[in-house]
């Protein structure tokens, strides 16, 4: 895993929102002082469910030197309960390489599967002391975090190689987890109430699009090798219907010069992180920025099953969807369907 040029510095999980929710949702921990009316039980349950929050964290790293470059994106979907503790986690990671030769020709991999999507084809189990693959170990890490506060996650100790120090965790996970820990912390920071509730589970879907083809730099111009990584965090109820969703896109790009030198940006912000600076509002028929279109898409997914999400037309012909989101939903739809596939 790349260990430098992280796109977003994890500053620690500020828990003001979580603490506020805990204070307001004290009835969720059995406080007898709140909701003392005859309908107290029902109202308390509603308050609890309203306080459950879903978060998506993406950490993107880009690195380049001489004639080789790498792109790495770690994604975490989290579900926080009414007390602000981690109730569920799912992780995934994308690793791509970029090379340039002496003529400036760019080569990128044709395969764009994530580690989770590769499954047993990702070559880890054979060399693991636990004989466990990446997915098993990543899920063991997620299980270990369940029940912890975001601050406890942030303080999880690792060694110089990023591997956990906790003996209980090491019994099921020996891979480096520092990047995954930081992505979970970021997801906790970003968590918000989007409709998720007690009994839901968090799933994560990733779609990678690589449109870079036949690029060759010349003395008078460099070329850009870019991939678009669309990530969706869903929460699903017992009937596998969407209760909440958050979608984001990261677009890491490497620059290749005529001599094949690959250089990387110092910072890669996701579209949600760019907010109003993304600059779509002026060109939007709805006068909306990208994050607002994404929110419209995510709201549109609520209550839908996988089959219903798969049947959504991506050509803008659905009037209800077009009223809240007019951006292309092709990759967003792929990421959402991938999340269903991983649950």
C-alpha positions, 0 to 999 in steps of 0.5 A, a space after each residue: 500500500 502506498 504510504 505517502 501523499 494521502 489526499 486528505 489528512 485525517 485530523 481525528 474524528 471530531 465527535 461534536 455531532 456524535 456527542 450531541 446526538 448521544 446527549 439528545 438521544 439519551 433515551 436510547 441508552 435507557 434514560 428514564 428521564 426522557 419521553 415519560 408520556 404514555 407514548 414514550 416507548 414509541 417516541 423513544 424508538 423513533 428518536 433512536 432510529 433518527 439518530 442512526 447515521 451512515 458515513 462514507 470515507 474515501 482516502 485517495 493516494 497518488 504517487 509518481 516517480 521516474 516512469 512508474 506511478 500508482 493510484 490507491 483509493 481506500 473506501 469505508 462505509 460505516 453505520 453509527 448507532 444512536 450512541 455514536 458507536 460503530 454498528 457496522 463497517 465494510 471496506 474496499 480498496 482500489 490499486 492501479 499502476 501507471 507506467 510511461 516509457 522513453 517515448 512518452 507512451 502511457 500504459 494502464 491496467 485493463 483490469 479495474 476490480 477492487 480487492 473485494 471484487 477480486 475475492 480469492 483471485 487477490 493473492 493474499 491467502 497463500 502467503 498469509 500466516 492465517 491462510 486468510 484472504 483480503 476480504 476475510 481479514 478486512 471483514 475481521 477488522 470491521 468486526 473488531 471495530 464494531 461497538 467502538 466509538 470513533 475516537 477509539 477507532 482513531 486511537 487504534 495502535 499500529 506498528 511501523 508497517 501499519 499492522 495492528 498491535 492488538 493481540 485479539 485483532 491479530 488473531 483474525 487480521 494481520 494485514 496493514 490496517 492504518 489506511 483502513 482505520 483512517 478511512 473509517 475515521 473519515 467515514 465517521 466524520 462524514 456520517 449523517 442521518 439519511 434514513 438508516 435505522 436499528 437493524 440495518 447493515 452497511 454495504 459498499 460498492 465501487 465502480 472504476 472507469 478507466 477511459 485512458 487509451 493510447 496516450 502518448 506524451 510529446 515534447 510540447 505537451 504532457 498527457 494525463 492518465 485519470 481514473 474515475 472511482 465511484 463509491 456508494 455506501 448503502 444501508 439495507 433493511 431485513 428485506 434488502 431494501 435501501 434505507 439510506 445512501 451516500 455516493 461520491 467520486 474520486 478522480 485521481 490523475 497522474 501526469 506523464 511527460 515525454 520522457 516517461 516521467 510520472 508525476 502525481 498531484 499533492 492532493 486529491 479531493 472527492 467531488 463531495 469534498 470539493 462541494 461548491 468548488 466543483 463548479 457544476 451549478 452554473 451548467 446545471 439545469 436544476 441550478 444544483 452543484 454535484 453534491 446536490 445531484 448526488 443527494 437527489 440520486 441517493 434519496 431516489 434509491 430509498 425503499 428500492 431493492 436491487 432489482 428495482 435499482 437495476 431497472 432505473 433508466 440511465 438516460 434521464 427518461 425517469 421524470 421523478 429522478 430527473 426532477 432531483 438529479 440530471 447528471 449521468 447516473 451510469 457509474 452511480 448505478 453500477 456502484 449501487 448494484 456493486 454494493 448489493 452484490 457485496 452484502 
